[in-house]
Amino acid sequence: MPAQTPEPPVKDLIPGYADLARETTLLNPEPGDPGVRDSSLGGELLWPADEPWPYCAQEDHWTSGSDWRDPTEIVPGAVPMVPVLQLFARDVPGLEFPEGKDLLQLVWCALIHEQDPGPVMPRLYWRNEAEVTAGGLLTEIPEVSEGEYDEDHMPEPSTLSPTTAADYPSRHDLPRHLRETPLPDSHLIGTKVGGWPAWTQPAHWPDCDSGHRMEHLLTITGDIQLGDCGGVYFFHCRRCPGLPWDWRFDCH
Protein backbone atom coordinates (compact mmCIF):
# COMPACT_ATOMS: atom_id res chain seq x y z
CA MET A 1 0.00 0.00 0.00
CA PRO A 2 1.56 3.37 -0.94
CA ALA A 3 2.62 5.71 1.88
CA GLN A 4 0.14 8.44 2.58
CA THR A 5 1.23 12.05 2.63
CA PRO A 6 0.61 13.45 6.13
CA GLU A 7 -1.96 16.18 6.39
CA PRO A 8 -0.47 19.64 7.02
CA PRO A 9 -1.09 21.18 10.46
CA VAL A 10 -4.43 22.96 10.80
CA LYS A 11 -2.68 26.30 11.23
CA ASP A 12 -1.09 25.93 7.79
CA LEU A 13 -4.51 25.42 6.19
CA ILE A 14 -5.73 28.85 7.33
CA PRO A 15 -4.35 31.55 5.00
CA GLY A 16 -2.14 33.98 6.89
CA TYR A 17 -2.32 32.26 10.28
CA ALA A 18 1.04 30.47 10.12
CA ASP A 19 2.71 33.80 9.32
CA LEU A 20 1.66 35.16 12.72
CA ALA A 21 3.91 32.75 14.66
CA ARG A 22 6.53 34.31 16.94
CA GLU A 23 9.09 32.53 19.06
CA THR A 24 8.56 32.86 22.79
CA THR A 25 10.49 31.63 25.82
CA LEU A 26 8.22 30.17 28.48
CA LEU A 27 9.92 30.68 31.85
CA ASN A 28 8.12 27.84 33.70
CA PRO A 29 8.61 29.05 37.31
CA GLU A 30 8.77 26.41 40.04
CA PRO A 31 8.94 27.25 43.78
CA GLY A 32 12.53 27.00 44.93
CA ASP A 33 15.47 28.80 46.48
CA PRO A 34 17.18 30.79 43.70
CA GLY A 35 20.37 32.74 44.45
CA VAL A 36 21.54 36.14 43.24
CA ARG A 37 23.28 34.57 40.22
CA ASP A 38 20.23 32.61 39.11
CA SER A 39 17.48 33.60 36.73
CA SER A 40 14.40 33.68 38.93
CA LEU A 41 10.91 34.89 39.65
CA GLY A 42 10.68 36.53 43.07
CA GLY A 43 14.27 35.62 43.99
CA GLU A 44 17.22 37.69 45.18
CA LEU A 45 18.73 40.12 42.70
CA LEU A 46 22.33 40.78 41.70
CA TRP A 47 22.12 44.43 42.77
CA PRO A 48 25.06 46.87 42.48
CA ALA A 49 26.48 48.23 45.75
CA ASP A 50 26.60 51.81 44.48
CA GLU A 51 22.90 51.94 43.55
CA PRO A 52 20.34 52.47 46.34
CA TRP A 53 17.47 50.02 46.46
CA PRO A 54 14.35 51.57 44.85
CA TYR A 55 11.39 52.74 46.92
CA CYS A 56 7.87 53.75 45.96
CA ALA A 57 6.52 56.93 47.52
CA GLN A 58 3.14 57.19 45.78
CA GLU A 59 0.77 59.03 48.10
CA ASP A 60 -2.24 56.87 47.26
CA HIS A 61 -0.83 53.34 47.28
CA TRP A 62 -2.59 51.08 49.76
CA THR A 63 -3.53 47.60 50.96
CA SER A 64 -6.21 46.13 53.19
CA GLY A 65 -3.66 44.06 55.08
CA SER A 66 -3.73 40.36 55.86
CA ASP A 67 -6.88 40.36 58.06
CA TRP A 68 -9.91 40.10 55.73
CA ARG A 69 -12.19 40.93 58.68
CA ASP A 70 -10.68 44.41 58.95
CA PRO A 71 -11.60 46.52 55.88
CA THR A 72 -9.53 49.50 57.04
CA GLU A 73 -7.12 50.46 54.28
CA ILE A 74 -3.45 50.78 55.17
CA VAL A 75 -1.86 53.72 53.36
CA PRO A 76 1.88 53.69 54.15
CA GLY A 77 4.56 56.16 53.10
CA ALA A 78 7.61 55.20 51.07
CA VAL A 79 8.01 51.41 50.85
CA PRO A 80 10.76 49.24 49.34
CA MET A 81 10.01 47.64 46.01
CA VAL A 82 10.11 43.85 45.79
CA PRO A 83 12.17 41.66 43.41
CA VAL A 84 9.98 40.24 40.66
CA LEU A 85 12.13 38.90 37.83
CA GLN A 86 15.81 38.38 37.03
CA LEU A 87 16.95 37.03 33.65
CA PHE A 88 20.51 36.30 32.57
CA ALA A 89 21.23 36.19 28.84
CA ARG A 90 22.74 32.71 29.17
CA ASP A 91 19.33 31.34 30.25
CA VAL A 92 17.13 33.09 27.67
CA PRO A 93 19.04 33.14 24.36
CA GLY A 94 15.87 34.20 22.56
CA LEU A 95 15.82 37.54 24.41
CA GLU A 96 17.68 40.28 22.57
CA PHE A 97 19.60 42.34 25.13
CA PRO A 98 20.84 45.89 24.50
CA GLU A 99 24.47 46.10 23.41
CA GLY A 100 26.80 45.45 26.36
CA LYS A 101 24.01 44.16 28.62
CA ASP A 102 23.32 40.58 29.67
CA LEU A 103 21.07 40.95 32.71
CA LEU A 104 17.44 42.06 32.96
CA GLN A 105 15.89 42.88 36.34
CA LEU A 106 12.34 43.85 37.26
CA VAL A 107 11.05 45.14 40.59
CA TRP A 108 7.73 46.65 41.56
CA CYS A 109 5.84 48.20 44.43
CA ALA A 110 3.59 45.42 45.68
CA LEU A 111 0.90 47.72 47.05
CA ILE A 112 -2.31 48.56 45.15
CA HIS A 113 -2.18 51.59 42.84
CA GLU A 114 -5.42 53.00 41.50
CA GLN A 115 -3.95 55.09 38.70
CA ASP A 116 -3.68 53.70 35.18
CA PRO A 117 -2.26 51.31 34.21
CA GLY A 118 -2.15 49.79 37.76
CA PRO A 119 -2.24 47.83 39.96
CA VAL A 120 1.52 47.57 40.68
CA MET A 121 4.26 50.13 40.02
CA PRO A 122 7.23 48.51 38.20
CA ARG A 123 10.78 49.50 37.29
CA LEU A 124 12.92 47.70 34.75
CA TYR A 125 16.73 47.60 34.54
CA TRP A 126 19.25 46.33 31.95
CA ARG A 127 22.69 45.58 33.38
CA ASN A 128 26.05 43.96 32.67
CA GLU A 129 26.68 41.06 35.06
CA ALA A 130 30.48 41.43 35.05
CA GLU A 131 30.29 45.17 35.78
CA VAL A 132 27.89 44.63 38.68
CA THR A 133 30.09 41.89 40.14
CA ALA A 134 33.28 43.94 39.78
CA GLY A 135 31.74 46.88 41.61
CA GLY A 136 30.45 44.78 44.50
CA LEU A 137 26.92 43.85 45.52
CA LEU A 138 24.46 45.58 47.79
CA THR A 139 24.61 43.55 50.99
CA GLU A 140 21.44 44.76 52.71
CA ILE A 141 18.36 44.77 50.51
CA PRO A 142 15.36 46.09 52.46
CA GLU A 143 12.34 43.82 52.67
CA VAL A 144 8.72 44.88 52.89
CA SER A 145 6.99 44.61 56.25
CA GLU A 146 3.36 43.98 57.17
CA GLY A 147 1.22 46.71 55.61
CA GLU A 148 3.81 47.53 52.94
CA TYR A 149 2.59 45.05 50.34
CA ASP A 150 -0.55 43.39 49.02
CA GLU A 151 -0.40 39.60 49.20
CA ASP A 152 -1.72 39.19 45.64
CA HIS A 153 1.29 41.08 44.24
CA MET A 154 4.05 39.11 45.96
CA PRO A 155 5.82 36.53 43.77
CA GLU A 156 6.90 33.28 45.41
CA PRO A 157 10.66 32.71 45.04
CA SER A 158 10.95 30.37 42.06
CA THR A 159 13.60 28.92 39.81
CA LEU A 160 13.08 29.02 36.05
CA SER A 161 13.29 26.32 33.38
CA PRO A 162 13.07 28.30 30.13
CA THR A 163 11.81 26.52 27.02
CA THR A 164 11.17 27.95 23.56
CA ALA A 165 7.96 27.48 21.62
CA ALA A 166 5.96 28.98 18.77
CA ASP A 167 3.40 31.49 20.01
CA TYR A 168 0.35 32.84 18.20
CA PRO A 169 -1.77 35.89 19.01
CA SER A 170 -4.85 35.78 21.17
CA ARG A 171 -8.07 36.72 19.43
CA HIS A 172 -7.52 40.32 20.56
CA ASP A 173 -4.46 40.62 18.29
CA LEU A 174 -5.75 38.64 15.31
CA PRO A 175 -6.32 40.39 11.99
CA ARG A 176 -9.98 41.27 11.62
CA HIS A 177 -10.63 38.64 8.95
CA LEU A 178 -9.48 35.85 11.31
CA ARG A 179 -11.33 36.83 14.46
CA GLU A 180 -14.39 34.73 13.68
CA THR A 181 -12.44 31.80 12.23
CA PRO A 182 -12.16 28.60 14.34
CA LEU A 183 -8.44 28.42 15.12
CA PRO A 184 -6.12 25.95 16.86
CA ASP A 185 -5.32 26.75 20.49
CA SER A 186 -1.78 27.95 19.84
CA HIS A 187 -1.77 31.07 22.04
CA LEU A 188 0.49 30.43 25.04
CA ILE A 189 -0.65 31.87 28.36
CA GLY A 190 2.01 32.10 31.05
CA THR A 191 5.03 34.04 32.22
CA LYS A 192 7.11 34.35 29.07
CA VAL A 193 9.59 36.42 27.09
CA GLY A 194 8.82 37.51 23.54
CA GLY A 195 5.96 36.04 21.56
CA TRP A 196 2.57 37.70 21.94
CA PRO A 197 0.97 39.35 25.00
CA ALA A 198 -1.46 37.04 26.82
CA TRP A 199 -4.26 39.62 26.77
CA THR A 200 -7.52 38.73 28.51
CA GLN A 201 -9.09 42.05 27.50
CA PRO A 202 -8.83 44.00 24.21
CA ALA A 203 -5.24 44.60 23.11
CA HIS A 204 -3.69 47.88 24.28
CA TRP A 205 -0.26 48.21 22.67
CA PRO A 206 1.75 51.29 23.74
CA ASP A 207 3.64 53.65 21.45
CA CYS A 208 6.92 55.31 22.40
CA ASP A 209 7.26 59.09 22.47
CA SER A 210 8.45 59.00 18.84
CA GLY A 211 5.26 57.28 17.75
CA HIS A 212 6.69 53.79 17.20
CA ARG A 213 4.54 50.88 18.26
CA MET A 214 6.52 49.08 20.94
CA GLU A 215 7.45 45.39 20.81
CA HIS A 216 6.27 42.87 23.38
CA LEU A 217 9.13 42.21 25.80
CA LEU A 218 7.60 39.92 28.44
CA THR A 219 4.37 38.85 30.11
CA ILE A 220 3.88 37.96 33.77
CA THR A 221 0.65 36.08 34.38
CA GLY A 222 -0.60 33.01 36.17
CA ASP A 223 2.31 32.82 38.63
CA ILE A 224 1.19 35.85 40.67
CA GLN A 225 -2.45 36.56 41.55
CA LEU A 226 -2.54 40.15 40.20
CA GLY A 227 -6.12 41.00 40.97
CA ASP A 228 -8.67 38.84 39.16
CA CYS A 229 -6.10 36.52 37.50
CA GLY A 230 -4.77 39.28 35.28
CA GLY A 231 -1.43 39.85 33.65
CA VAL A 232 1.27 42.52 33.42
CA TYR A 233 2.71 43.07 29.94
CA PHE A 234 5.99 44.85 29.27
CA PHE A 235 6.99 46.47 25.99
CA HIS A 236 10.04 48.29 24.66
CA CYS A 237 11.11 50.24 21.59
CA ARG A 238 14.38 49.06 20.08
CA ARG A 239 14.29 51.82 17.47
CA CYS A 240 14.88 54.64 19.95
CA PRO A 241 17.98 55.51 22.01
CA GLY A 242 17.78 54.40 25.61
CA LEU A 243 15.41 51.53 24.81
CA PRO A 244 12.26 53.19 26.25
CA TRP A 245 9.78 50.81 27.81
CA ASP A 246 6.19 50.80 29.00
CA TRP A 247 3.70 48.36 30.48
CA ARG A 248 0.05 47.44 30.57
CA PHE A 249 -2.23 45.46 32.89
CA ASP A 250 -5.52 43.68 32.38
CA CYS A 251 -7.71 41.18 34.23
CA HIS A 252 -10.81 39.04 33.66
Protein Blocks (a to p, Z undefined) as FASTA:
>chain_A
ZZddddddfklmpghklmmpccdddfkiadddddfkbccehiacdddfklccdddfbfkb
ccebjblklmcdcdddddddddfbdcdfklmmmbccdehiabdcddddfbdcfbdfbjbd
cddddddfklmmmnopafbdcdddehiacfklmccddddddddddddddfklgcfklmmg
ccddfbccdddeehiddbfbdcdddddfkopacddfbdcehjagglnoiacdddddfkbg
hiaaddddddZZ
